[in-house]
Amino acid sequence: MRTTTAMDGPVHLALPVPEPKGTPGCRVCAALVAERAAARRRGDLSKVSDCNVELRNHEHRTAPR
């Protein structure tokens, strides 16, 4: 039996979304930005990503999803 293979179509990726900055004056945003900076310094990129998700989902998000 012969197996026929074919290439899949092209993959289209979007440009990376900029990191959220948080809303000035919001203590929750400020805490998340500080936590993200500390995680980045120690090389914990998973935590950086978690903080970005929390900032985007926080009620004071600065950019549309």
N, C-alpha and C positions, 0 to 999 in steps of 0.2 A: 504494500500500500504506500502510495506517495503522499507526502504532506506538502501542501502549498502554503507558503508564508507570504505575507504582504506587510508593508510598512503602515503604521498608523498615520493619521493625519497630523498636521503640525500642532504643537502645543502653544497656546497664546497666554502669556503671563502679563499681568498688569504691573505698572510701576509700583515700587514700595510706597506705602503710605507713610507720611512724616509722623514722627512721634508726637503724641498729644502733649501740650504744654500745661494744661490745667487752667483753671480760672483764677486770676489774681484775687486774693482775699479769701479764698476758700481754704479752710484748714485741711479738709480731706484731700483736696488736690495737692496742696503743699506737702502733706505727709507722703502721698504716693510718689510725687516727683523726687523727694529725698530718698525714699526707699528704693526707687529705681536707680538713682545715682549710686547708692551704696552697693546695690546688687551688681551694677556694671563694674565698679571698682574691684569687686572680688571675683569677677568673671562668671557670675551666675546669670547667664543670658536667658534662662527659662524664667527666672523671677523678673527680669527686665520685661519680658513679654507679658507676664501676668500683670504687672503694674500698668503697662500700656493698655491692656484690655480693660482693667478696672477704671483707668482714667477716661477711656472712650465711652464706657457705659455709665459713668457717673453723671448725675443730672446737670452738671456744669460743663459738659463737653464743649470744646471750642470748634470742632470741625464736624461736618456731617459724616455719617457712616457710609 
